[in-house]
Amino acid sequence: MTVLRRSAWVLLVAGPVLGGWALLAGPQVVRAEAVPDRPAAVAVDSSGPGGFAELFVTAYLEAAEGETLAAFLPGAKSAAPADAGQVVERVAAVRVRALSDGYWAVTVAARVRPVKTPEAKATATEPGAAERGSGLRYFRVPLWSGPAGELVAVSLPAEVGAPPAGPTPVLAYGQGGVPSKADPGVRTLEGFFSSYLAGGGEVDRYMPPGSTLSPIVPTPYATARLEWVAEYGTNAPGAAFPEGAQIPDGTRRRLLVDVTAADLAGVKRSLTYAVALKARDGRWEVEAVEAAPLLAAGSGATDKRSK
């Protein structure tokens, strides 16, 4: 696809889109309670600048000699070298930084591979020729928003190094362990994930009335098995809720579970879910599949559930 065709697609499709814009280590076993709500995070809509930068970087890398990038960078002339021949397999905006009102620096990751042209084949025997210019690369794009919200690039992309990895946050769960069959909450989770991931029955039976969560369709896996369970507030998951214990209605538990799911071909995949259980009529129900695991106090994380 040429840059001119991409430019037309951008103007037709992107326009309305862009216009829219420490692990708890206490050894004691405690009754898990609901985590207090924390202040909501301020959401910044970066989809407009991020999407525009992705399109710009793709057009820039795939541009053939003589093609223009004026749809992204007004007044730009051809920026493609004569031997350009790259295919962008995937792009993703990995960082959107607001420099000032209406002015951004967007870092885009691009997985690139060279096109096998006759010229490229002729130099393929050179040391490192197969890898040169290919692989995962990063480009920073300065973007400006006009009075009507229209986006333009301020300059050509700058190739940069990979963004530094941040510190790993501490999760607010105990040490965890192999799920116990004696824990009625574990049995609820086993049935739930079998239904949710592997179509092993009605998911509604494991959830409270009125829940809007539906199983994944089409069913992606043939089996789903719990491998590991960690619980908020204790290093001994389920110890406070043994088999036959009277559990007051409304009691909540927050857990982090590892699930191994296998498809029909036997290919296994490890999945991790943060879930909330709530007692009703003497049994545990899955109150929510949460948007993200709980972070330890002081992390500044929000505590908003996603059913």
DAHU-V579678 format. One line per field, one symbol per residue. psi: psi as a letter, one per 20 degrees, with the letter a starting at -180 (. if undefined). A space follows every 10 residues. Layout:
psi: ???
//
This chain:
psi: prhgghghhg hhghghghhh .opojpiqpq pprppqqrqq qoppojhfgg gghggghghg hjprpiqqkh hhnpiqapjp rhjpmqpohq qpoipopoha ojpqoppppp oqqqpnrhhh hhjiiqpjhh ipirapqppp ppqqpahjjq qqqhrqqppr rqqqprqpqp qlrahrappp iiohhghghg hghhgghjkl aphhijqqqi qjpqrppqpi rhqppphqpq qpjqjnpihi mrpiqoopqi pqqpqpqppo qpahijpqpp qpqpqpqppp kjrpqohqoq hqqpqqpiij qrmpqo.
//
